[in-house]
Amino acid sequence: MPKDCQTRPLGDPVRHYWLAQSMAKATGVDLVAAMEQGLLGQDGWAEAVERCRGCGWTEGCDVWLSAQVPGAADVPEACENADLFARLGA
């Protein structure tokens, strides 16, 4: 179930692709390794980007990401993909 049940237009797919990539980098999640190990498939990655597109925390995410050291951050609870990144980073 989404963290924010409010209906909103989906954001730009390219922007949210890069936000999700940046969140993975900030939290030390190796997406390539996750795919190679079968922990994340193309469908799972597409679903993660779609969740990001519907997130209400986009502006906060941009600010948060700009202040992070790659690989050192914990996934913020506000992230729609927090569970995914926490699982892949474990």
N, C-alpha and C positions, 0 to 999 in steps of 0.2 A: 504494500500500500504506500503511495507517495507520502512524503513528509508534509507536503502542503497540498491539500485537496482542492485548492482554488484552481479554476480553469483559467488558463492564460494561453495566448498564442505561443507557438513554439518559436524558439530563437533560430538564428541563422545556423544551418548545419555545419558550415566550415568553421565558424567561430567556436561552436561548442565541441567540435572535434578537437580543436587545439586546446580548449580549456580542459577537456578530459585528459588529453595527452600531458598537459602541464601539471594537472593534479597528480597523475601517475608519477611523473618525474619528481615533483616536490615531495611525495610520500615514499619514494624509493621503490615503486612498483615497476618491475621490468615487464612490460607488456609483451615484448617479443618472446621472452622466456616463458611467460604464462601461456602463450599460444603454442609454443613448441612443446610444452609439457602437457598440453591438452586441458589446461585449467581455464582457458578462455578461447572461445571460437569466434569466428566472424560474426555469427548471430549475436553472441554475448556482447561483443564490442559495439555492434550497431545498436543494441538495446541500451548500452551505457551512454552512448552519444545522444540517443533519443531522450533518455532520462535527463541528461544535462540540458538538452534543448528546452525542456519544460520546467526547469528549476527556477524558483523565484529569488535565488541568492546570487544571480549572475554578477551583479556589480560588486557585491561583497567578495565574491570569489576572485574577481580580477584584483581587487585590493589585497586580499589575503595572499594570493599567489605571488604578487610582486614583492612581498616581504619575506619570502621563504628561501632557505638554503636548500638546493636540490638534494633530495634523499633524506633530509633530517626532520621533516614535518610529520605530525600525526594527521590523519584525515579529519577535517572538521565535521562535526555532526550535521551541519547545515548542508553538506554535499549530498545530492541525491544518489551518488554512487559510493557513499561512505562504506556501506557493507561490502561492496565488491572490492574496493581498494584495500580495505582492512583484511579481507580474506586472501587476496592475492599477495599482500605484503607480509603475511604471516610466515 
